[in-house]
Every structure is written in C-alpha cells, then in structure tokens.
C-alpha cells in the first residue's frame, strides 16, 4: 500500500502522483504536455527513476492563460463566450485538441481576453450563432445531413482554409471559396464521403459552428 503526498506546486501548476507503470513519456502524452516542460517544472527529477507515490508538478498553462477542465455538455463556442475569447484563440493555445471531440476531464488553456481581438462584438457573435442554430433547426438539408452523418466517427484534417481556398486531407482537390473561420487549418472535423456514378464524389464536413457542408468533385 502506497501513501501519497501531494506536493505544493506554483499557481500555474498542479500536482500529479506517480502511478504504477508511469513513465515520463506516458505522463506527458496522457496529460498533453511535453517531457521538456515537465522536467523544467521539476528541477532535479530523474526521468529514469520515478517512484510510485512521488508527487511532481505539471505545468497547467503558459502565462496569461487560464486552466479550464472540460465538463459534461461543454462546447468550444460556449467556452469562448464564457471567457470572452475567440474559438480560434483557444484552438491556437491547444493545438492537440479536436474541436469535435472534447473529453470530460480534459484540460484546456484559455488565453486572456486581452489581446485576443475579442471586443464588444460579443453580442453580435452571440446573435449570429443564435441565427445559425435557428436556421439549422429549420433547414431540411441540415436535418437530413445531421441524420445521415451526425454519428460519423471519422475525422478529416483541414490542410488549408483561407479566404479563397479550402482543402481537406480526405479529398484530392482544392475547393474554391471563403471558408475562413468556418474551418481552422490543422484541425480535424467529422466528415462523411459519398460516391455516385460517373466518377462523382462528395465529402460532407461539419464546421466550427456545427453546420454541415457538402463539397462535390470528380476523380
């Protein structure tokens, strides 16, 4: 039986107790940190001699960021509104986070509202999201796509999302159009692929606002 003693950590860190089978690489992977950041937070720690019951400090977030633990029902949009920041700034601060697959208990680093570009436009953004949600409920096309694709567990990475072009990892073409902010370069989104006669293909992808888009192409 092991007795665990929690170490007193700085405000921007939290304690973690070494468990049987733990390695520094495993801890870093599970807590979505780097081995270097953990070593920097624990001077003198021997990564080859971790002791069960030993308490180490894990860096929660970088300066000017707030730690947020995902709770049941949380969405990136709601979190962004609560902290008065943008979805893009949260994703930039948490590059390993899949916006369509938030996990309860997952830790996010929320950047300070100062300097994120979030201004009094919050009310406008809220009104826009309200309209989007209302239109989604009234749209037969959105309802059909949600019914057909809403349970998809497949994700595709966005390779490019600019004011002119959009490119997905799972489509061999570049689509024209301004999808900036709808999709974020480097992030993954739930998707579904369709095929029909004559080489016609389609890829349906859900964006940052929960709206399904279908893009057709030929191969």
LINKA-V672270 format. One record per pair of residues at least 4 apart in sequence whose C-alpha atoms are under 6 Angstrom apart, sorted by the first residue. I is the first residue (numbers start at 0). J is the second residue. Records with the same first field share a line. If there is no record, write none. Layout:
I = J + J
This chain:
3 = 52
5 = 54
6 = 54
8 = 12 + 13 + 56
11 = 59
12 = 56 + 57 + 58 + 59
13 = 56 + 57
14 = 55 + 56
15 = 54 + 55
16 = 52 + 53 + 54
17 = 51 + 52 + 53
18 = 51
19 = 51
26 = 30
27 = 31 + 32 + 33 + 34
37 = 57
60 = 64 + 108
63 = 111
64 = 108 + 109 + 110 + 111
65 = 108 + 109
66 = 107 + 108
67 = 106 + 107
68 = 104 + 105 + 106
69 = 103 + 104 + 105
70 = 103
71 = 103
75 = 79
79 = 83 + 84 + 85 + 86
83 = 112
84 = 112 + 117
89 = 109
90 = 94
134 = 138
135 = 141
141 = 145
144 = 148
145 = 149
153 = 189
154 = 187 + 188 + 189 + 190
155 = 168 + 187 + 188
156 = 167 + 168 + 186 + 187
157 = 167 + 184 + 185 + 186
158 = 166 + 167 + 184 + 185
159 = 165 + 166 + 184
160 = 164 + 165 + 179 + 184
161 = 179
162 = 177 + 179
163 = 175 + 176 + 177
164 = 174 + 175 + 176
165 = 173 + 174
166 = 173
181 = 206 + 207
182 = 206
189 = 204 + 205
190 = 203 + 204
191 = 202 + 203
192 = 201 + 202
193 = 200 + 201
194 = 200
195 = 199
198 = 217 + 218
199 = 217
200 = 215 + 216 + 217
201 = 214 + 215
202 = 213 + 214
203 = 212 + 213
204 = 211 + 212
205 = 209 + 210 + 211
206 = 210
